[in-house]
């Protein structure tokens, strides 16, 4: 479970050569692990990247207001919900074993 947090009950049973009830007891009672799905995060920007974007658009707006550029009309903005996103990893495939103390894993 530590080496492969995506491992399944069946893989663990096969590796250890023990039954499913024993695997279940070991995982939940002794190791105190449970399986959860990773949380999908569209994109994680660093503070520097965020600051660069803000400064870039403020500079563009300033050039537009001075009449030096009309490029602001070429900018398209949108919310993430407007974009179609296809992720071939299913929710089941993204499940990982975690202890209660572990933070919820994310997938970018």
DOZALUM-978753 format. One record per residue (C-alpha): y, x, z; residue in one letter. Coordinates in steps of 0.5 Angstrom, whole numbers, padded with zeros to 4 digits, always signed. Each point is the difference from the previous one (the first is absolute). Last residue first. Layout:
BEGIN
YXZa...
END
This chain:
BEGIN
+0037-0007-0023x-0006-0002+0004x+0001-0001+0008x-0004+0001+0006x+0001-0004+0006x+0001+0005+0006x-0006+0002+0004x+0000-0001+0007x-0005-0006-0001x-0005+0004-0004x+0000+0000-0007x-0005-0001-0006x+0003-0001-0007x+0000-0006-0005x+0003+0002-0006x-0006-0002-0004x+0000-0007+0003x+0007-0001-0002x-0002+0002-0007x+0003+0006-0003x+0001-0001-0008x+0008-0001+0002x+0004-0004-0005x+0007-0001+0001x+0004-0005-0004x+0008+0001+0002x+0004-0005+0002x-0002+0000+0007x+0002+0007+0001x+0008-0003+0000x+0004+0002-0006x+0005+0004-0003x+0002+0002-0007x+0006+0005-0002x+0002+0000-0007x+0007-0004+0002x+0001+0005+0005x+0001+0005-0006x+0007-0002-0002x+0003+0007+0002x+0006+0003+0001x+0004-0006+0002x+0002+0002+0007x-0004-0006+0003x-0006+0002-0005x+0001+0007+0003x+0000-0002+0007x-0006-0005-0001x-0004+0006-0003x+0002+0005+0006x-0003-0006+0005x-0006-0001-0004x-0002+0008+0000x+0002+0000+0008x-0004-0006+0002x-0006+0003-0004x+0001+0007+0003x+0000-0003+0007x-0006-0004-0001x-0004+0007-0003x+0003+0004+0006x-0003-0005+0005x-0007+0000-0003x-0002-0006-0005x-0007-0003+0002x-0002-0005-0006x-0003-0006-0001x-0004+0000+0007x-0007-0003+0000x-0003-0001+0007x-0007+0003+0001x-0005-0005+0001x-0003+0000+0007x-0007+0002+0003x-0001+0001+0007x-0002+0006+0005x-0002+0000+0007x-0004+0006-0001x-0005-0003+0006x+0000-0007-0001x+0003-0002-0007x-0003+0006-0004x-0006+0002+0004x-0002-0008+0001x+0001-0001-0007x-0005+0006-0002x-0005-0002+0004x+0000-0008-0002x+0000+0003-0007x-0007+0004+0000x+0000+0008+0001x-0001+0005-0005x+0006+0004+0001x+0003+0001-0007x-0003-0007-0002x+0002-0004+0005x+0007+0003+0000x+0000-0001-0008x-0002-0007+0001x+0006-0001+0006x+0005+0002-0005x+0004+0007-0001x+0007-0001-0001x+0002+0004+0006x-0004+0006-0003x+0000+0007+0004x+0002-0004+0006x-0005-0006-0001x
END
